[in-house]
Amino acid sequence: MTTHKHIFGPVLSRRLGLSLGIDLIPFKTCSYNCVYCECGSSPDLTIIRQEFFPVEQVISEVRDVLASRPHLDSITFAGSGEPTLSRSLGQVITFIKREYPEYTLSVLTNGSLMTDQGVRDELTPADRVIPTLTTASQETFERIHHPHSSLSIEAIITGMVQFRKMYAGALWLEVFVIPGLNTSAAELAGLKWAIERIDPDRVQLNTLDRPPAEDWVQAASDAELERVSAVLGRSGVEIVGRDHPGCRAEKTKTNVSDLIQATLYRRPSTLEDLVRTTSLSTGELADILGVLEEKGTITSQKGTRGIFYSICQKNSINGIPE
């Protein structure tokens, strides 16, 4: 059995369906330290792009996983930090689009490096790019994201506008809603102005779904999300989690324990989340999770949707659970 360091899943994404993840960076390598991040806090921020892992290593894993041409709704660059910090991003995107054109390729990004023309160029071949925007105010930007000190929200919005002009693919904009921070009339007016400038194909309203980095962060209610949608007042606005795509996953042929650990390393999940990801029964998964928790490999924490399981970071090396 092969253990992959850079590929995880497939997982059932609330936004993308059955998604195979590609993670090009070490754990929590990011330009933001978001208060809502499911991966915890980022003590050391960076905006310096690096090749963190040999690109040949990543491509070899992609070949291995896609050799059987599995059914996937998306191949998604995501993980436990900001994917555009990797200088390998463009090479891997180009490789996948050339060798496996039948797959939809998505990039989840916080958008902070869209100020860089090189990053914008590397993202162009992707089928779908999904940056995050929470505010048009620098003060609120800093309160929500605790960003690298060099980052300006106005420059980031301008970068997104420039990318939209050159990009022929689908641009979906994630707006993460935090009650009390970016939901006032002034905040929403600023967001509406920025979104009109960027002109994305779709706006996805998201809110807290997993335990956050800071405990005070709360999820927006359905009524609050509906209000935000009404204020933005444009077509293509959707609330994440509505009309959830069905999972067509088959039972994985890989070791289920390894799949669970790789998934939990990058995104805390409930038992129900893992049922959809693996297609195993609740009882089968509960037994596996019980063994992993008894061994100290994973830990559990109560969240808004129930008990969330996550990997114990002390039991991982270079982003891969032992």
TORRO-607290 format. One line per field, with one value per residue (C-alpha): residue number from 0; residue in three letters; chain; x, y, z. Coordinates in steps of 0.02 Angstrom, whole numbers. Layout:
nr [NUM | ...] .
rest [ALA | ...] .
kette [A | ...] .
px [X | ...] .
py [Y | ...] .
pz [Z | ...] .
***
This chain:
nr [0 | 1 | 2 | 3 | 4 | 5 | 6 | 7 | 8 | 9 | 10 | 11 | 12 | 13 | 14 | 15 | 16 | 17 | 18 | 19 | 20 | 21 | 22 | 23 | 24 | 25 | 26 | 27 | 28 | 29 | 30 | 31 | 32 | 33 | 34 | 35 | 36 | 37 | 38 | 39 | 40 | 41 | 42 | 43 | 44 | 45 | 46 | 47 | 48 | 49 | 50 | 51 | 52 | 53 | 54 | 55 | 56 | 57 | 58 | 59 | 60 | 61 | 62 | 63 | 64 | 65 | 66 | 67 | 68 | 69 | 70 | 71 | 72 | 73 | 74 | 75 | 76 | 77 | 78 | 79 | 80 | 81 | 82 | 83 | 84 | 85 | 86 | 87 | 88 | 89 | 90 | 91 | 92 | 93 | 94 | 95 | 96 | 97 | 98 | 99 | 100 | 101 | 102 | 103 | 104 | 105 | 106 | 107 | 108 | 109 | 110 | 111 | 112 | 113 | 114 | 115 | 116 | 117 | 118 | 119 | 120 | 121 | 122 | 123 | 124 | 125 | 126 | 127 | 128 | 129 | 130 | 131 | 132 | 133 | 134 | 135 | 136 | 137 | 138 | 139 | 140 | 141 | 142 | 143 | 144 | 145 | 146 | 147 | 148 | 149 | 150 | 151 | 152 | 153 | 154 | 155 | 156 | 157 | 158 | 159 | 160 | 161 | 162 | 163 | 164 | 165 | 166 | 167 | 168 | 169 | 170 | 171 | 172 | 173 | 174 | 175 | 176 | 177 | 178 | 179 | 180 | 181 | 182 | 183 | 184 | 185 | 186 | 187 | 188 | 189 | 190 | 191 | 192 | 193 | 194 | 195 | 196 | 197 | 198 | 199 | 200 | 201 | 202 | 203 | 204 | 205 | 206 | 207 | 208 | 209 | 210 | 211 | 212 | 213 | 214 | 215 | 216 | 217 | 218 | 219 | 220 | 221 | 222 | 223 | 224 | 225 | 226 | 227 | 228 | 229 | 230 | 231 | 232 | 233 | 234 | 235 | 236 | 237 | 238 | 239 | 240 | 241 | 242 | 243 | 244 | 245 | 246 | 247 | 248 | 249 | 250 | 251 | 252 | 253 | 254 | 255 | 256 | 257 | 258 | 259 | 260 | 261 | 262 | 263 | 264 | 265 | 266 | 267 | 268 | 269 | 270 | 271 | 272 | 273 | 274 | 275 | 276 | 277 | 278 | 279 | 280 | 281 | 282 | 283 | 284 | 285 | 286 | 287 | 288 | 289 | 290 | 291 | 292 | 293 | 294 | 295 | 296 | 297 | 298 | 299 | 300 | 301 | 302 | 303 | 304 | 305 | 306 | 307 | 308 | 309 | 310 | 311 | 312 | 313 | 314 | 315 | 316 | 317 | 318 | 319 | 320 | 321] .
rest [MET | THR | THR | HIS | LYS | HIS | ILE | PHE | GLY | PRO | VAL | LEU | SER | ARG | ARG | LEU | GLY | LEU | SER | LEU | GLY | ILE | ASP | LEU | ILE | PRO | PHE | LYS | THR | CYS | SER | TYR | ASN | CYS | VAL | TYR | CYS | GLU | CYS | GLY | SER | SER | PRO | ASP | LEU | THR | ILE | ILE | ARG | GLN | GLU | PHE | PHE | PRO | VAL | GLU | GLN | VAL | ILE | SER | GLU | VAL | ARG | ASP | VAL | LEU | ALA | SER | ARG | PRO | HIS | LEU | ASP | SER | ILE | THR | PHE | ALA | GLY | SER | GLY | GLU | PRO | THR | LEU | SER | ARG | SER | LEU | GLY | GLN | VAL | ILE | THR | PHE | ILE | LYS | ARG | GLU | TYR | PRO | GLU | TYR | THR | LEU | SER | VAL | LEU | THR | ASN | GLY | SER | LEU | MET | THR | ASP | GLN | GLY | VAL | ARG | ASP | GLU | LEU | THR | PRO | ALA | ASP | ARG | VAL | ILE | PRO | THR | LEU | THR | THR | ALA | SER | GLN | GLU | THR | PHE | GLU | ARG | ILE | HIS | HIS | PRO | HIS | SER | SER | LEU | SER | ILE | GLU | ALA | ILE | ILE | THR | GLY | MET | VAL | GLN | PHE | ARG | LYS | MET | TYR | ALA | GLY | ALA | LEU | TRP | LEU | GLU | VAL | PHE | VAL | ILE | PRO | GLY | LEU | ASN | THR | SER | ALA | ALA | GLU | LEU | ALA | GLY | LEU | LYS | TRP | ALA | ILE | GLU | ARG | ILE | ASP | PRO | ASP | ARG | VAL | GLN | LEU | ASN | THR | LEU | ASP | ARG | PRO | PRO | ALA | GLU | ASP | TRP | VAL | GLN | ALA | ALA | SER | ASP | ALA | GLU | LEU | GLU | ARG | VAL | SER | ALA | VAL | LEU | GLY | ARG | SER | GLY | VAL | GLU | ILE | VAL | GLY | ARG | ASP | HIS | PRO | GLY | CYS | ARG | ALA | GLU | LYS | THR | LYS | THR | ASN | VAL | SER | ASP | LEU | ILE | GLN | ALA | THR | LEU | TYR | ARG | ARG | PRO | SER | THR | LEU | GLU | ASP | LEU | VAL | ARG | THR | THR | SER | LEU | SER | THR | GLY | GLU | LEU | ALA | ASP | ILE | LEU | GLY | VAL | LEU | GLU | GLU | LYS | GLY | THR | ILE | THR | SER | GLN | LYS | GLY | THR | ARG | GLY | ILE | PHE | TYR | SER | ILE | CYS | GLN | LYS | ASN | SER | ILE | ASN | GLY | ILE | PRO | GLU] .
kette [A | A | A | A | A | A | A | A | A | A | A | A | A | A | A | A | A | A | A | A | A | A | A | A | A | A | A | A | A | A | A | A | A | A | A | A | A | A | A | A | A | A | A | A | A | A | A | A | A | A | A | A | A | A | A | A | A | A | A | A | A | A | A | A | A | A | A | A | A | A | A | A | A | A | A | A | A | A | A | A | A | A | A | A | A | A | A | A | A | A | A | A | A | A | A | A | A | A | A | A | A | A | A | A | A | A | A | A | A | A | A | A | A | A | A | A | A | A | A | A | A | A | A | A | A | A | A | A | A | A | A | A | A | A | A | A | A | A | A | A | A | A | A | A | A | A | A | A | A | A | A | A | A | A | A | A | A | A | A | A | A | A | A | A | A | A | A | A | A | A | A | A | A | A | A | A | A | A | A | A | A | A | A | A | A | A | A | A | A | A | A | A | A | A | A | A | A | A | A | A | A | A | A | A | A | A | A | A | A | A | A | A | A | A | A | A | A | A | A | A | A | A | A | A | A | A | A | A | A | A | A | A | A | A | A | A | A | A | A | A | A | A | A | A | A | A | A | A | A | A | A | A | A | A | A | A | A | A | A | A | A | A | A | A | A | A | A | A | A | A | A | A | A | A | A | A | A | A | A | A | A | A | A | A | A | A | A | A | A | A | A | A | A | A | A | A | A | A | A | A | A | A | A | A | A | A | A | A | A | A | A | A | A | A | A | A | A | A | A | A | A | A] .
px [0 | 63 | 50 | 36 | 109 | 26 | -140 | -288 | -465 | -570 | -678 | -857 | -847 | -999 | -953 | -869 | -943 | -822 | -654 | -476 | -361 | -185 | -83 | 78 | 133 | 184 | 52 | -12 | 102 | -3 | -12 | -163 | -198 | -388 | -494 | -609 | -476 | -517 | -330 | -292 | -180 | -33 | 105 | 227 | 154 | 237 | 207 | 366 | 332 | 439 | 448 | 416 | 423 | 501 | 372 | 419 | 364 | 192 | 170 | 218 | 82 | -45 | -3 | -22 | -192 | -266 | -201 | -370 | -465 | -576 | -739 | -712 | -813 | -656 | -468 | -439 | -283 | -317 | -255 | -189 | -126 | -118 | -83 | -24 | 130 | 196 | 302 | 253 | 71 | 80 | 180 | 61 | -93 | -19 | 26 | -148 | -237 | -123 | -126 | -300 | -408 | -569 | -558 | -619 | -475 | -513 | -402 | -458 | -359 | -370 | -333 | -193 | -63 | -173 | -77 | 64 | 56 | 150 | 18 | -122 | -36 | -13 | -197 | -260 | -265 | -372 | -556 | -615 | -532 | -614 | -537 | -602 | -659 | -732 | -725 | -671 | -613 | -430 | -476 | -599 | -479 | -348 | -472 | -533 | -374 | -228 | -136 | 49 | 91 | 125 | -49 | -180 | -360 | -376 | -225 | -297 | -466 | -375 | -278 | -442 | -512 | -358 | -371 | -555 | -509 | -383 | -469 | -587 | -630 | -759 | -721 | -817 | -797 | -815 | -882 | -857 | -988 | -946 | -1089 | -1034 | -880 | -931 | -1121 | -1157 | -1235 | -1069 | -976 | -1102 | -1102 | -914 | -925 | -1058 | -947 | -797 | -897 | -967 | -788 | -727 | -882 | -867 | -974 | -1038 | -1037 | -1039 | -1091 | -1004 | -997 | -924 | -948 | -801 | -713 | -623 | -450 | -530 | -674 | -775 | -812 | -993 | -1085 | -1210 | -1391 | -1489 | -1585 | -1422 | -1356 | -1520 | -1506 | -1327 | -1383 | -1524 | -1409 | -1282 | -1428 | -1351 | -1381 | -1267 | -1266 | -1286 | -1274 | -1148 | -1227 | -1394 | -1432 | -1282 | -1214 | -1245 | -1097 | -1067 | -911 | -873 | -785 | -604 | -476 | -345 | -321 | -470 | -374 | -244 | -380 | -464 | -301 | -253 | -425 | -427 | -253 | -318 | -499 | -586 | -737 | -886 | -933 | -1066 | -937 | -827 | -972 | -998 | -812 | -779 | -950 | -923 | -1061 | -1075 | -1032 | -876 | -812 | -851 | -744 | -597 | -610 | -619 | -456 | -368 | -425 | -373 | -200 | -188 | -181 | -337 | -434 | -615 | -699 | -881 | -933 | -1094 | -1135 | -1082 | -918 | -772 | -621 | -448 | -271 | -155 | -18 | 114 | 86 | 124 | 281 | 286 | 99 | 76 | 6 | 120] .
py [0 | 173 | 317 | 484 | 641 | 769 | 693 | 662 | 600 | 598 | 691 | 751 | 940 | 1047 | 1155 | 1040 | 866 | 719 | 805 | 738 | 857 | 907 | 990 | 1073 | 1155 | 1110 | 1119 | 1295 | 1383 | 1536 | 1724 | 1735 | 1684 | 1680 | 1680 | 1549 | 1431 | 1247 | 1205 | 1313 | 1466 | 1512 | 1585 | 1616 | 1704 | 1719 | 1790 | 1715 | 1584 | 1427 | 1254 | 1164 | 989 | 923 | 944 | 772 | 694 | 774 | 728 | 548 | 538 | 615 | 483 | 345 | 403 | 445 | 291 | 204 | 362 | 364 | 460 | 634 | 794 | 897 | 888 | 1026 | 1118 | 1147 | 1079 | 1157 | 1325 | 1439 | 1341 | 1491 | 1503 | 1349 | 1382 | 1208 | 1260 | 1312 | 1159 | 1037 | 1126 | 1121 | 937 | 886 | 985 | 909 | 728 | 717 | 845 | 754 | 813 | 980 | 1065 | 1187 | 1299 | 1357 | 1512 | 1653 | 1770 | 1863 | 1829 | 1880 | 2042 | 1943 | 1933 | 1768 | 1691 | 1754 | 1677 | 1508 | 1501 | 1536 | 1353 | 1297 | 1265 | 1347 | 1469 | 1506 | 1651 | 1713 | 1890 | 1939 | 2129 | 2284 | 2369 | 2357 | 2365 | 2221 | 2127 | 2132 | 2082 | 1930 | 1869 | 1937 | 1944 | 1964 | 2145 | 2187 | 2141 | 2270 | 2220 | 2355 | 2284 | 2108 | 2163 | 2249 | 2088 | 1991 | 2120 | 2101 | 1912 | 1916 | 2016 | 1884 | 1725 | 1624 | 1493 | 1494 | 1621 | 1583 | 1704 | 1638 | 1764 | 1699 | 1776 | 1811 | 1892 | 2053 | 2076 | 2088 | 2094 | 2279 | 2390 | 2477 | 2312 | 2237 | 2394 | 2381 | 2197 | 2232 | 2366 | 2248 | 2104 | 2214 | 2263 | 2083 | 2018 | 1833 | 1699 | 1643 | 1709 | 1576 | 1631 | 1522 | 1523 | 1425 | 1237 | 1165 | 1214 | 1381 | 1442 | 1564 | 1504 | 1665 | 1648 | 1600 | 1534 | 1645 | 1590 | 1546 | 1709 | 1808 | 1724 | 1760 | 1943 | 1954 | 1874 | 2000 | 2148 | 2089 | 2082 | 1996 | 1838 | 1691 | 1710 | 1544 | 1487 | 1346 | 1186 | 1212 | 1082 | 980 | 873 | 688 | 575 | 444 | 378 | 194 | 109 | 161 | 32 | 113 | 79 | 163 | 208 | 300 | 391 | 445 | 508 | 604 | 683 | 731 | 805 | 936 | 959 | 913 | 804 | 728 | 545 | 591 | 684 | 530 | 416 | 518 | 522 | 336 | 258 | 150 | 123 | 226 | 72 | 30 | 208 | 223 | 69 | 139 | 311 | 231 | 136 | 291 | 398 | 266 | 262 | 451 | 472 | 578 | 687 | 743 | 909 | 962 | 1083 | 1159 | 1007 | 876 | 791 | 837 | 725 | 791 | 725 | 753 | 861 | 786 | 621 | 688 | 722 | 837 | 838 | 650 | 554 | 420] .
pz [0 | -47 | 76 | -10 | 67 | -45 | -97 | 18 | 0 | -97 | 28 | 10 | -2 | 37 | -113 | -237 | -216 | -218 | -212 | -219 | -125 | -172 | -33 | -92 | 70 | 249 | 384 | 422 | 298 | 265 | 240 | 357 | 536 | 521 | 678 | 599 | 531 | 560 | 562 | 714 | 727 | 613 | 721 | 577 | 426 | 257 | 84 | 12 | -121 | -112 | -187 | -23 | -99 | -260 | -397 | -468 | -303 | -315 | -498 | -461 | -329 | -448 | -579 | -451 | -388 | -559 | -649 | -631 | -685 | -529 | -528 | -453 | -457 | -431 | -408 | -283 | -229 | -45 | 120 | 279 | 217 | 65 | -96 | -199 | -85 | -176 | -330 | -390 | -410 | -592 | -646 | -563 | -633 | -808 | -791 | -735 | -870 | -1002 | -943 | -864 | -955 | -911 | -730 | -664 | -575 | -434 | -327 | -154 | -107 | 18 | -127 | -38 | -173 | -319 | -310 | -395 | -585 | -580 | -466 | -579 | -730 | -643 | -594 | -771 | -834 | -686 | -722 | -562 | -443 | -276 | -177 | -11 | 26 | 194 | 192 | 98 | 259 | 310 | 494 | 482 | 367 | 504 | 640 | 544 | 459 | 564 | 397 | 357 | 395 | 212 | 151 | 100 | 66 | -68 | -161 | -145 | -215 | -359 | -391 | -400 | -521 | -632 | -625 | -676 | -832 | -890 | -831 | -941 | -811 | -672 | -535 | -375 | -231 | -54 | 72 | 248 | 361 | 544 | 643 | 726 | 617 | 435 | 442 | 477 | 345 | 312 | 297 | 177 | 72 | 57 | 12 | -119 | -198 | -202 | -274 | -412 | -457 | -458 | -550 | -503 | -585 | -416 | -237 | -102 | 72 | 200 | 389 | 532 | 513 | 612 | 775 | 743 | 792 | 915 | 1022 | 1017 | 831 | 800 | 649 | 560 | 569 | 414 | 435 | 443 | 286 | 196 | 248 | 183 | 19 | 2 | 35 | -94 | -213 | -364 | -460 | -425 | -236 | -146 | 34 | 58 | 120 | 32 | -100 | -44 | -186 | -165 | -140 | -272 | -188 | -187 | -43 | -52 | -101 | 7 | 191 | 274 | 431 | 326 | 228 | 390 | 464 | 306 | 301 | 485 | 474 | 353 | 405 | 569 | 528 | 614 | 605 | 477 | 370 | 369 | 325 | 166 | 129 | 149 | 117 | 271 | 397 | 556 | 659 | 557 | 569 | 754 | 787 | 687 | 768 | 939 | 909 | 840 | 988 | 1114 | 1034 | 1047 | 858 | 850 | 970 | 979 | 1017 | 1026 | 889 | 823 | 717 | 842 | 889 | 775 | 760 | 714 | 706 | 855 | 781 | 895 | 805 | 630 | 531 | 378 | 368 | 359 | 507 | 572] .
***
